[in-house]
Amino acid sequence: MLKYVVEKASARDVSLELEEICCHNSLDNFQESSTEQPVHEETKSIESKEYYKYYLPLYNASLCANWEKAKTFLTKDNEASQAHITSLLQTALHIAIGSKKNDNTKFFIENLVNSMTNDDALAIKDSFGETPLHYAARFGYLDVTKILVTRNSNLPHIVSNTGLYPIHLAVEYGYKYVDMVYYFFSITKDSAVYAGRSGARLLHLLICSDLYDFARQLVKSSPDLAKYSSNGSSPLALLATKTFGTSRVRSSKPLSCEIFQTRANVNDIENAINKTLLDKPKSKSPEWKQQNAIKLAECLCENLQSLSNKEINSIVGGPLLQAARFNNYKLVEIIVKNFPSSIYYCNKKGRNILRVAVENRCTDVYNLVCQMNQHRHHLMTSIDSSNNTVLHLAGKLTDETELNYNFGAALKMQEELRWFEAVKQMLPPSYYERSNNKGKTAHQVFIEQHSNLKIQGEKWMKNTASPCAMIAALIVTIACAASTTFPGIKKRENALPNSYKNGFFFAFAFSNTVSLSTSCISLFAFISLLTARYAEEDFLHVFPKRLLCGLLTLYASVEAMMLSFGCALYFLLDNEMVFCVAFIIAVLPILAFQHWRGPLINHLVFVIKRKKTML
């Protein structure tokens, strides 16, 4: 370096010379690195590709469960059974278990396992930290699981990179492979799997898979799991989203649920699981699942009894409102029975369980709360943060209401009116005209929210009545014509039918008269629907009754018309056998009418016969 600067006259010249030398060397280094680095990366990539290409025959053999080809490859390379043969670091055993199951899969895996001299080779992990047992648990291969565990009993206690043991994956898919869950609980002995964060995740997965019997035994063995959350949801919050049953609330009798008197030791998991194995049901009916869900809810609430009121409210309050939102009235009853003060819990908007039930149209929870006389008044008369009464919430139209939309907008409007009127009857009159922060009463909120629904209901009602009115008018025409063109009349004055003493003549006359009169009534009913004023209150009683009257009389007129048709056919052919065949064929339109319009008629009968105060 000195030979470049020794002859310079000033410090400035020395500085310039050094700067030029440094820039030149930096440029040379940059050019060298830019040409050499890609070569290094390309060489590494080529080596990687060559490495996996070498194991391609073994990969294809494992994928197709072809043991002969795999055996040929393993004969040449004894260590290939333990090698990572894919970019995800999977071994041949990973590939064989994860491939599509066929008749040769078990045979292939059994031979592949037997070819491994080292038991630790079964515990080799892929890039996600999962062993072959994780794969078997995920895909529900019970036979393969037994083969692996028999060879290496430590496999159930190996955790993946995401903190999941094989039992977690078996439980996650337990709704399809229940036998796998039973087996994994019997072979997983490490208590660390059932406690702490791992236990909370296991309980979360058990509830999601509807395996309530296992979840209850797990909570009894590890009581602290009742207050832990996994993925932001507590066990009670998960149960709140489940449907325990479809029976409706009719009385205020408490649920007959089993209260657990003893708790298993936290380390004594095996005894609790063995008891579940002995009690394994032959069939899992919805009633059986419902009973286990109730027992689990009781067990969770029992294990929360020792906490302070503040902790209880923080754990129970959210699930209680969520259960009310999903109409899970049995869980609401269990929580309120164990923690009576929780019934007054409100969310940030100031809404309690009754207001949530009204807003989401949850009939079972609403009926349950209305039976609690000592709490009903306070819940009904409470005001939320927007100064809304419970009647304001009944007047709002929500997208998540549990109403039957299958029968059109008009009947949806009728259900909304029933809700509004039922809630109104439970409130003191002083709350009817109370305004919220926007200065609107509950009735004004109802009209504003349901204006679109009213228009749709009117359109649906007219679209339903128009074709029915046309059919009724056609039947009137046919019945009138048939009464004057009865077959068998003689062409002379004051003549009677040749076989007027025959019973078929009186059957024809009666059925034709019934067809004419009922079709006229039906026609008038449908015309009244087409020309109505369509006020909001008419959707509650007037329109459903008229529509039901029109459909029933139309149904009766069709039946009577087909009966008169059969009688007329008898007189033309004078053969009772032909009459019977024709009559049976004539019943088909009646069955078609019952099939397509029967559900609507049944629903109309139900909504009309219901009491005004019943939801």
C-alpha positions as CSV (number, residue, x, y, z in Angstrom):
1,M,0.0,0.0,0.0
2,L,3.0,2.4,0.8
3,K,4.3,2.2,-2.8
4,Y,1.2,3.9,-4.0
5,V,1.3,6.9,-1.6
6,V,4.9,7.4,-0.8
7,E,5.5,9.7,-3.7
8,K,2.4,11.9,-3.1
9,A,3.1,15.5,-2.3
10,S,0.2,16.3,0.0
11,A,-2.2,14.6,2.3
12,R,-5.1,15.3,0.0
13,D,-3.4,13.4,-2.8
14,V,-2.8,10.5,-0.5
15,S,-6.5,10.4,0.5
16,L,-7.6,10.5,-3.1
17,E,-5.2,7.6,-4.0
18,L,-6.4,5.5,-1.1
19,E,-10.1,6.1,-2.0
20,E,-9.5,5.0,-5.6
21,I,-7.7,1.8,-4.4
22,C,-10.5,0.9,-2.0
23,C,-13.3,1.5,-4.5
24,H,-11.4,-0.7,-7.1
25,N,-11.0,-3.5,-4.6
26,S,-14.6,-3.3,-3.5
27,L,-15.8,-3.5,-7.1
28,D,-13.6,-6.5,-7.7
29,N,-14.9,-8.3,-4.6
30,F,-18.5,-7.5,-5.6
31,Q,-18.0,-8.9,-9.1
32,E,-16.3,-12.0,-7.7
33,S,-19.1,-12.7,-5.2
34,S,-21.8,-12.0,-7.8
35,T,-20.4,-14.6,-10.1
36,E,-19.5,-17.2,-7.5
37,Q,-22.6,-17.2,-5.2
38,P,-25.2,-18.2,-7.8
39,V,-22.9,-21.1,-8.8
40,H,-22.8,-22.2,-5.2
41,E,-26.6,-22.0,-4.8
42,E,-27.1,-23.7,-8.1
43,T,-24.8,-26.5,-7.1
44,K,-26.6,-27.0,-3.8
45,S,-30.0,-27.0,-5.6
46,I,-28.7,-29.6,-8.1
47,E,-27.3,-31.8,-5.3
48,S,-30.7,-31.6,-3.5
49,K,-32.6,-32.5,-6.6
50,E,-30.2,-35.4,-7.3
51,Y,-30.6,-36.6,-3.7
52,Y,-34.4,-36.8,-3.9
53,K,-34.3,-38.2,-7.4
54,Y,-32.3,-41.1,-6.0
55,Y,-35.1,-42.0,-3.7
56,L,-37.9,-41.5,-6.3
57,P,-38.4,-45.3,-6.9
58,L,-38.8,-45.8,-3.1
59,Y,-41.2,-42.9,-3.0
60,N,-43.4,-44.3,-5.8
61,A,-43.3,-47.8,-4.2
62,S,-44.4,-46.3,-0.8
63,L,-47.1,-44.2,-2.5
64,C,-48.6,-47.3,-4.2
65,A,-47.9,-49.7,-1.3
66,N,-45.9,-51.9,-3.7
67,W,-43.7,-54.0,-1.4
68,E,-41.8,-55.9,-4.1
69,K,-40.4,-52.7,-5.6
70,A,-39.6,-51.2,-2.2
71,K,-37.9,-54.4,-1.1
72,T,-35.7,-54.4,-4.2
73,F,-34.6,-50.8,-3.5
74,L,-34.1,-51.5,0.3
75,T,-31.9,-54.5,-0.6
76,K,-29.5,-52.2,-2.4
77,D,-29.6,-49.5,0.3
78,N,-30.3,-50.8,3.8
79,E,-30.4,-47.2,5.3
80,A,-33.1,-46.0,2.8
81,S,-35.9,-46.9,5.1
82,Q,-34.7,-44.2,7.6
83,A,-33.8,-41.6,5.0
84,H,-35.7,-38.3,4.3
85,I,-36.9,-38.9,0.8
86,T,-39.0,-35.7,0.2
87,S,-38.4,-32.0,0.7
88,L,-40.8,-32.2,3.7
89,L,-38.3,-34.6,5.3
90,Q,-40.7,-37.5,5.1
91,T,-39.5,-41.1,5.3
92,A,-41.0,-44.0,3.3
93,L,-43.1,-44.8,6.3
94,H,-44.6,-41.3,6.4
95,I,-45.5,-41.6,2.7
96,A,-47.0,-45.1,3.0
97,I,-49.3,-44.1,5.9
98,G,-50.3,-40.8,4.3
99,S,-51.2,-42.3,0.9
100,K,-54.6,-43.6,-0.1
101,K,-55.5,-46.7,1.8
102,N,-55.8,-49.9,-0.2
103,D,-55.7,-53.7,0.4
104,N,-51.8,-53.7,0.4
105,T,-51.2,-50.8,2.7
106,K,-51.2,-52.8,6.0
107,F,-49.0,-55.5,4.4
108,F,-46.5,-52.9,3.1
109,I,-46.3,-51.0,6.3
110,E,-45.9,-54.1,8.4
111,N,-43.0,-55.3,6.2
112,L,-41.4,-51.9,6.1
113,V,-41.5,-51.7,9.9
114,N,-40.0,-55.2,10.2
115,S,-37.2,-54.2,7.9
116,M,-36.0,-51.5,10.3
117,T,-33.4,-52.8,12.7
118,N,-33.5,-49.7,15.0
119,D,-36.7,-48.9,16.9
120,D,-35.8,-45.2,17.0
121,A,-36.3,-45.1,13.2
122,L,-40.0,-45.2,13.8
123,A,-39.7,-41.9,15.7
124,I,-38.1,-39.9,12.8
125,K,-39.9,-36.6,12.3
126,D,-40.8,-34.7,9.2
127,S,-40.4,-30.9,8.8
128,F,-43.5,-30.4,11.0
129,G,-42.1,-32.5,13.8
130,E,-44.6,-35.3,13.2
131,T,-43.7,-39.0,13.5
132,P,-45.4,-41.7,11.4
133,L,-47.8,-42.2,14.4
134,H,-49.1,-38.7,14.0
135,Y,-50.0,-39.6,10.4
136,A,-51.7,-42.8,11.5
137,A,-53.7,-40.9,14.1
138,R,-54.8,-38.3,11.6
139,F,-56.0,-40.8,9.0
140,G,-57.6,-43.2,11.4
141,Y,-55.4,-46.3,10.7
142,L,-56.0,-48.3,13.8
143,D,-54.1,-51.4,12.6
144,V,-51.1,-49.4,11.6
145,T,-51.2,-47.6,14.9
146,K,-51.0,-50.9,16.8
147,I,-48.1,-52.1,14.6
148,L,-46.1,-48.9,15.4
149,V,-46.9,-48.8,19.1
150,T,-46.1,-52.5,19.5
151,R,-42.6,-51.8,18.1
152,N,-42.0,-48.5,20.0
153,S,-44.2,-47.7,23.0
154,N,-42.7,-44.3,23.4
155,L,-44.3,-43.0,20.1
156,P,-47.5,-41.7,21.7
157,H,-45.5,-39.3,23.9
158,I,-43.6,-37.5,21.2
159,V,-44.7,-34.0,20.5
160,S,-44.7,-32.2,17.2
161,N,-43.4,-28.7,16.5
162,T,-46.9,-27.3,17.1
163,G,-47.2,-28.9,20.5
164,L,-49.5,-31.7,19.4
165,Y,-49.2,-35.3,20.5
166,P,-50.6,-38.1,18.4
167,I,-53.7,-38.3,20.7
168,H,-54.6,-34.7,19.7
169,L,-54.8,-35.7,16.1
170,A,-56.8,-38.8,16.9
171,V,-59.3,-36.7,18.9
172,E,-59.4,-34.0,16.2
173,Y,-60.8,-36.6,13.8
174,G,-62.5,-38.6,16.5
175,Y,-66.0,-37.8,15.1
176,K,-65.1,-40.3,12.3
177,Y,-62.7,-42.7,14.1
178,V,-64.0,-43.1,17.6
179,D,-62.2,-46.4,18.1
180,M,-58.9,-44.6,17.5
181,V,-59.7,-42.3,20.4
182,Y,-60.4,-45.2,22.7
183,Y,-57.1,-46.8,21.8
184,F,-55.0,-43.7,22.2
185,F,-56.4,-43.0,25.6
186,S,-55.4,-46.5,26.6
187,I,-51.8,-46.2,25.4
188,T,-51.0,-42.6,26.3
189,K,-49.7,-42.9,29.9
190,D,-47.8,-39.6,30.3
191,S,-49.8,-37.3,32.6
192,A,-48.2,-34.2,31.0
193,V,-50.4,-34.9,27.9
194,Y,-53.5,-34.4,30.0
195,A,-52.5,-31.3,31.9
196,G,-51.6,-27.7,31.2
197,R,-51.7,-26.3,27.8
198,S,-51.7,-29.8,26.2
199,G,-54.7,-30.8,28.3
200,A,-56.6,-27.7,27.4
201,R,-56.1,-28.3,23.7
202,L,-57.2,-31.9,24.1
203,L,-60.3,-30.9,26.0
204,H,-61.1,-28.3,23.2
205,L,-60.8,-30.9,20.5
206,L,-62.9,-33.5,22.5
207,I,-65.7,-31.0,22.7
208,C,-65.5,-30.0,19.1
209,S,-65.7,-33.7,18.1
210,D,-68.7,-34.3,20.4
211,L,-66.8,-36.7,22.5
212,Y,-68.3,-35.5,25.7
213,D,-67.8,-38.7,27.7
214,F,-64.0,-38.5,27.3
215,A,-64.1,-34.8,28.0
216,R,-65.9,-35.3,31.3
217,Q,-63.4,-38.0,32.4
218,L,-60.6,-35.6,31.5
219,V,-62.1,-32.7,33.5
220,K,-62.6,-35.0,36.5
221,S,-59.0,-36.1,36.3
222,S,-57.6,-32.5,35.7
223,P,-60.1,-30.1,37.3
224,D,-58.1,-27.0,36.5
225,L,-58.9,-27.5,32.8
226,A,-62.4,-26.2,33.4
227,K,-61.0,-22.6,33.7
228,Y,-58.4,-22.7,30.9
229,S,-59.0,-21.5,27.4
230,S,-57.7,-22.9,24.1
231,N,-57.7,-20.9,20.9
232,G,-59.6,-18.1,22.8
233,S,-62.5,-20.3,23.8
234,S,-63.2,-21.9,27.2
235,P,-64.8,-25.3,27.5
236,L,-68.2,-23.7,28.5
237,A,-68.0,-21.3,25.5
238,L,-67.5,-24.3,23.2
239,L,-70.5,-26.1,24.8
240,A,-72.6,-23.0,24.3
241,T,-72.4,-23.4,20.5
242,K,-73.6,-27.0,20.7
243,T,-77.2,-28.1,20.5
244,F,-78.0,-30.4,23.5
245,G,-81.5,-31.3,22.3
246,T,-84.5,-30.3,20.3
247,S,-87.2,-30.6,23.0
248,R,-88.8,-27.3,23.8
249,V,-89.2,-25.8,27.3
250,R,-92.6,-26.5,28.7
251,S,-92.1,-26.5,32.4
252,S,-89.7,-25.1,35.0
253,K,-88.6,-28.5,36.4
254,P,-84.8,-28.6,36.9
255,L,-82.8,-30.9,34.8
256,S,-82.0,-34.3,36.3
257,C,-78.3,-34.2,35.9
258,E,-75.7,-36.3,37.7
259,I,-73.6,-34.4,40.2
260,F,-70.2,-35.9,40.5
261,Q,-69.3,-36.5,44.2
262,T,-65.7,-37.7,43.7
263,R,-62.8,-36.5,41.6
264,A,-60.0,-38.7,40.2
265,N,-56.4,-37.9,41.0
266,V,-54.7,-35.8,38.4
267,N,-52.2,-38.5,37.7
268,D,-54.7,-41.3,37.7
269,I,-55.8,-40.9,34.1
270,E,-55.8,-44.6,33.3
271,N,-58.5,-45.5,35.8
272,A,-60.9,-42.9,34.5
273,I,-60.3,-43.9,30.9
274,N,-60.7,-47.6,31.7
275,K,-64.1,-46.9,33.2
276,T,-65.0,-45.1,29.9
277,L,-63.8,-48.1,27.9
278,L,-66.0,-50.4,30.0
279,D,-69.0,-48.2,29.6
280,K,-68.5,-47.9,25.8
281,P,-72.0,-47.7,24.2
282,K,-72.9,-49.9,21.4
283,S,-74.6,-47.0,19.6
284,K,-74.2,-43.3,19.9
285,S,-77.7,-41.9,19.6
286,P,-78.4,-38.1,19.8
287,E,-80.0,-38.7,23.2
288,W,-76.8,-40.4,24.5
289,K,-74.7,-37.5,23.3
290,Q,-77.1,-35.1,24.9
291,Q,-76.9,-36.8,28.3
292,N,-73.1,-36.7,28.1
293,A,-73.0,-33.1,27.1
294,I,-75.2,-32.2,30.1
295,K,-73.0,-34.2,32.4
296,L,-69.9,-32.5,31.1
297,A,-71.5,-29.0,31.6
298,E,-72.4,-30.0,35.2
299,C,-68.8,-31.2,35.8
300,L,-67.3,-28.0,34.4
301,C,-69.6,-25.9,36.6
302,E,-68.8,-28.0,39.7
303,N,-65.1,-27.5,39.2
304,L,-65.5,-23.7,39.0
305,Q,-67.3,-23.5,42.4
306,S,-64.1,-22.9,44.3
307,L,-63.3,-19.7,42.4
308,S,-64.1,-16.2,43.4
309,N,-67.1,-14.4,42.1
310,K,-65.0,-12.2,39.9
311,E,-63.3,-15.2,38.3
312,I,-66.6,-17.0,37.9
313,N,-68.2,-14.1,36.1
314,S,-65.2,-13.7,33.8
315,I,-65.4,-17.4,32.9
316,V,-69.1,-18.0,32.9
317,G,-70.6,-14.7,31.7
318,G,-69.5,-14.9,28.1
319,P,-70.6,-18.6,27.6
320,L,-73.9,-17.8,29.2
321,L,-74.7,-15.1,26.7
322,Q,-73.4,-17.2,23.9
323,A,-75.6,-20.1,25.0
324,A,-78.6,-17.7,24.9
325,R,-77.6,-16.6,21.4
326,F,-77.5,-20.2,20.1
327,N,-80.8,-21.1,22.0
328,N,-78.9,-23.7,24.1
329,Y,-81.4,-23.4,26.9
330,K,-80.2,-26.5,28.8
331,L,-76.7,-25.0,29.3
332,V,-78.3,-21.7,30.4
333,E,-80.3,-23.6,33.0
334,I,-77.2,-25.5,34.2
335,I,-75.1,-22.3,34.6
336,V,-77.9,-20.3,36.3
337,K,-78.6,-23.3,38.6
338,N,-75.0,-23.4,39.7
339,F,-74.3,-19.7,39.6
340,P,-77.6,-17.8,40.3
341,S,-76.0,-14.3,40.2
342,S,-74.8,-14.9,36.6
343,I,-78.3,-14.4,35.3
344,Y,-77.8,-10.7,35.6
345,Y,-74.5,-10.7,33.7
346,C,-74.5,-8.1,30.9
347,N,-72.1,-7.5,28.0
348,K,-70.5,-4.2,27.0
349,K,-73.7,-3.1,25.3
350,G,-75.7,-3.8,28.5
351,R,-77.6,-6.8,27.3
352,N,-78.4,-9.8,29.5
353,I,-79.5,-13.3,28.5
354,L,-83.2,-12.3,28.0
355,R,-82.3,-9.4,25.7
356,V,-79.9,-11.7,23.7
357,A,-82.6,-14.3,23.4
358,V,-85.2,-11.8,22.2
359,E,-82.7,-10.2,19.7
360,N,-81.8,-13.6,18.2
361,R,-85.4,-15.1,18.4
362,C,-84.4,-17.9,20.7
363,T,-87.7,-19.3,21.9
364,D,-86.5,-21.9,24.3
365,V,-84.2,-19.5,26.3
366,Y,-87.0,-16.9,26.3
367,N,-89.6,-19.3,27.6
368,L,-87.1,-20.5,30.2
369,V,-86.4,-17.0,31.5
370,C,-90.1,-16.1,31.6
371,Q,-90.7,-19.1,33.9
372,M,-88.2,-17.5,36.4
373,N,-90.7,-15.2,38.2
374,Q,-88.2,-13.8,40.7
375,H,-85.8,-12.7,37.9
376,R,-88.1,-12.0,35.0
377,H,-89.2,-8.5,36.0
378,H,-85.6,-7.2,36.4
379,L,-84.5,-8.7,33.2
380,M,-87.5,-7.5,31.2
381,T,-87.4,-3.9,32.5
382,S,-83.6,-3.4,32.1
383,I,-82.3,-0.8,29.6
384,D,-79.1,-1.2,27.5
385,S,-76.5,1.4,26.7
386,S,-78.5,2.8,23.8
387,N,-81.6,3.2,26.1
388,N,-83.4,0.4,24.2
389,T,-86.0,-1.6,26.0
390,V,-86.4,-5.3,25.3
391,L,-89.4,-4.3,23.1
392,H,-87.0,-2.3,20.9
393,L,-84.9,-5.4,20.4
394,A,-88.0,-7.4,19.5
395,G,-88.8,-4.8,16.9
396,K,-85.4,-5.2,15.2
397,L,-85.0,-7.6,12.2
398,T,-81.8,-9.6,12.6
399,D,-80.3,-11.9,10.0
400,E,-79.7,-14.6,12.6
401,T,-83.2,-15.2,13.7
402,E,-84.3,-18.8,14.1
403,L,-87.5,-18.6,12.1
404,N,-88.7,-20.9,9.4
405,Y,-88.0,-19.1,6.2
406,N,-89.1,-22.0,4.0
407,F,-92.7,-20.8,3.7
408,G,-92.1,-17.3,2.4
409,A,-91.8,-13.7,3.6
410,A,-95.4,-13.4,4.7
411,L,-95.2,-16.1,7.3
412,K,-91.8,-14.7,8.4
413,M,-93.5,-11.4,9.0
414,Q,-96.2,-13.2,10.9
415,E,-93.6,-14.8,13.2
416,E,-91.9,-11.4,13.7
417,L,-95.3,-9.9,14.8
418,R,-95.8,-12.8,17.2
419,W,-92.5,-12.1,18.8
420,F,-93.2,-8.4,19.1
421,E,-96.7,-9.0,20.6
422,A,-95.5,-11.7,23.0
423,V,-92.7,-9.5,24.4
424,K,-95.1,-6.6,24.6
425,Q,-97.5,-8.5,26.8
426,M,-94.7,-9.3,29.3
427,L,-93.8,-5.6,29.7
428,P,-95.6,-3.0,31.8
429,P,-97.6,-0.5,29.6
430,S,-95.3,2.4,30.6
431,Y,-92.6,0.9,28.4
432,Y,-94.6,0.7,25.2
433,E,-94.0,4.3,24.2
434,R,-90.5,4.7,25.6
435,S,-88.0,6.2,23.2
436,N,-84.4,5.2,22.8
437,N,-81.4,7.4,22.2
438,K,-82.5,8.0,18.6
439,G,-85.9,9.2,19.8
440,K,-87.8,6.2,18.3
441,T,-90.4,4.0,20.1
442,A,-90.4,0.2,19.8
443,H,-93.3,0.3,17.3
444,Q,-91.5,2.8,15.1
445,V,-88.4,0.6,15.1
446,F,-90.5,-2.4,14.1
447,I,-92.1,-0.5,11.2
448,E,-88.8,0.8,10.0
449,Q,-87.0,-2.5,10.2
450,H,-89.7,-4.5,8.6
451,S,-90.7,-2.2,5.7
452,N,-88.9,-4.4,3.2
453,L,-90.2,-7.6,4.7
454,K,-93.7,-6.3,4.4
455,I,-93.3,-5.6,0.7
456,Q,-91.8,-9.1,0.2
457,G,-94.6,-10.6,2.2
458,E,-97.3,-8.9,0.1
459,K,-95.6,-10.1,-3.1
460,W,-95.3,-13.6,-1.8
461,M,-98.9,-13.7,-0.7
462,K,-100.2,-12.5,-4.1
463,N,-98.0,-14.9,-6.0
464,T,-99.3,-17.7,-3.9
465,A,-103.0,-16.7,-4.2
466,S,-103.1,-15.9,-7.9
467,P,-102.5,-19.5,-9.3
468,C,-104.7,-20.9,-6.6
469,A,-107.5,-18.6,-7.5
470,M,-107.2,-19.6,-11.2
471,I,-107.5,-23.3,-10.2
472,A,-110.5,-22.6,-8.0
473,A,-112.2,-20.7,-10.9
474,L,-111.5,-23.6,-13.3
475,I,-113.0,-26.1,-10.8
476,V,-116.1,-23.9,-10.5
477,T,-116.5,-24.0,-14.3
478,I,-116.1,-27.8,-14.4
479,A,-118.5,-28.4,-11.6
480,C,-121.2,-26.2,-13.1
481,A,-120.8,-27.9,-16.5
482,A,-120.9,-31.4,-15.0
483,S,-124.1,-30.8,-13.2
484,T,-125.9,-30.2,-16.5
485,T,-124.3,-32.8,-18.6
486,F,-124.6,-35.9,-16.4
487,P,-124.4,-39.0,-18.5
488,G,-127.4,-41.3,-18.8
489,I,-130.2,-38.7,-19.0
490,K,-133.0,-39.5,-21.3
491,K,-134.0,-37.0,-24.0
492,R,-137.5,-36.3,-22.8
493,E,-139.1,-33.9,-20.4
494,N,-138.9,-34.5,-16.7
495,A,-136.6,-37.4,-17.3
496,L,-134.5,-38.9,-14.6
497,P,-131.3,-40.9,-15.0
498,N,-131.7,-44.5,-16.0
499,S,-130.0,-45.7,-12.9
500,Y,-131.0,-43.0,-10.5
501,K,-131.7,-45.6,-7.8
502,N,-128.0,-46.6,-8.0
503,G,-125.7,-45.3,-5.2
504,F,-123.3,-43.9,-7.8
505,F,-125.9,-41.3,-8.9
506,F,-126.2,-39.9,-5.4
507,A,-122.4,-40.0,-4.9
508,F,-122.0,-38.0,-8.1
509,A,-124.6,-35.4,-7.1
510,F,-123.2,-35.0,-3.6
511,S,-119.5,-34.8,-4.7
512,N,-120.2,-32.4,-7.5
513,T,-122.2,-30.1,-5.2
514,V,-119.3,-30.2,-2.6
515,S,-116.8,-29.4,-5.3
516,L,-118.8,-26.4,-6.6
517,S,-119.4,-24.9,-3.1
518,T,-115.8,-25.4,-1.8
519,S,-114.2,-24.1,-4.9
520,C,-116.4,-21.0,-4.7
521,I,-115.3,-20.5,-1.1
522,S,-111.7,-21.0,-2.1
523,L,-112.0,-18.5,-4.9
524,F,-113.5,-15.8,-2.6
525,A,-110.7,-16.4,-0.1
526,F,-107.9,-16.0,-2.6
527,I,-109.6,-12.9,-4.2
528,S,-109.7,-11.3,-0.7
529,L,-106.0,-11.9,-0.4
530,L,-105.4,-10.3,-3.8
531,T,-107.4,-7.2,-3.0
532,A,-106.4,-6.7,0.7
533,R,-104.8,-3.5,2.0
534,Y,-101.8,-5.3,3.5
535,A,-101.3,-3.5,6.8
536,E,-98.7,-4.8,9.3
537,E,-101.2,-6.1,11.8
538,D,-103.1,-8.2,9.1
539,F,-100.1,-10.5,8.8
540,L,-100.6,-11.7,12.3
541,H,-104.0,-13.4,12.1
542,V,-106.0,-12.3,9.0
543,F,-103.8,-13.4,6.2
544,P,-102.8,-16.8,7.6
545,K,-106.4,-17.7,8.3
546,R,-107.6,-16.6,4.8
547,L,-104.7,-18.5,3.1
548,L,-105.4,-21.6,5.2
549,C,-109.2,-21.4,4.4
550,G,-108.4,-21.0,0.7
551,L,-106.0,-24.0,0.6
552,L,-108.2,-26.3,2.6
553,T,-111.3,-25.6,0.5
554,L,-109.3,-25.9,-2.7
555,Y,-108.0,-29.3,-1.5
556,A,-111.6,-30.4,-0.7
557,S,-112.9,-29.2,-4.0
558,V,-110.2,-31.2,-5.9
559,E,-111.0,-34.4,-3.9
560,A,-114.8,-33.9,-4.5
561,M,-114.1,-33.2,-8.2
562,M,-112.1,-36.5,-8.6
563,L,-114.9,-38.4,-6.8
564,S,-117.5,-37.1,-9.2
565,F,-115.2,-37.9,-12.1
566,G,-115.1,-41.5,-11.0
567,C,-118.9,-41.7,-10.6
568,A,-119.4,-40.3,-14.1
569,L,-116.9,-42.7,-15.5
570,Y,-118.9,-45.6,-14.0
571,F,-122.0,-44.5,-15.8
572,L,-120.2,-44.2,-19.1
573,L,-118.5,-47.6,-19.0
574,D,-121.0,-49.5,-16.7
575,N,-118.1,-51.5,-15.2
576,E,-117.3,-51.4,-11.5
577,M,-113.8,-52.7,-12.0
578,V,-113.0,-49.9,-14.4
579,F,-114.4,-47.4,-11.9
580,C,-112.1,-48.7,-9.2
581,V,-109.0,-48.5,-11.4
582,A,-110.0,-45.0,-12.6
583,F,-110.7,-43.9,-9.0
584,I,-107.3,-45.1,-7.8
585,I,-105.6,-43.2,-10.7
586,A,-107.7,-40.1,-10.0
587,V,-106.3,-40.1,-6.4
588,L,-102.8,-39.2,-7.7
589,P,-103.5,-35.5,-8.1
590,I,-104.7,-35.4,-4.5
591,L,-101.4,-37.0,-3.4
592,A,-99.4,-34.5,-5.4
593,F,-101.3,-31.6,-3.9
594,Q,-100.7,-33.0,-0.4
595,H,-97.0,-33.5,-1.2
596,W,-96.4,-30.0,-2.5
597,R,-98.8,-27.9,-0.4
598,G,-99.1,-30.2,2.7
599,P,-96.1,-28.7,4.6
600,L,-97.5,-25.2,4.1
601,I,-101.0,-26.2,5.3
602,N,-99.5,-28.0,8.4
603,H,-97.4,-24.9,9.2
604,L,-100.5,-22.6,8.9
605,V,-102.5,-24.9,11.2
606,F,-99.7,-24.8,13.7
607,V,-99.3,-21.0,13.8
608,I,-103.0,-20.3,13.9
609,K,-103.7,-22.8,16.7
610,R,-100.8,-21.5,18.9
611,K,-101.8,-19.4,21.8
612,K,-101.0,-15.7,21.6
613,T,-98.6,-15.9,24.6
614,M,-96.8,-19.0,23.4
615,L,-93.7,-18.8,21.2
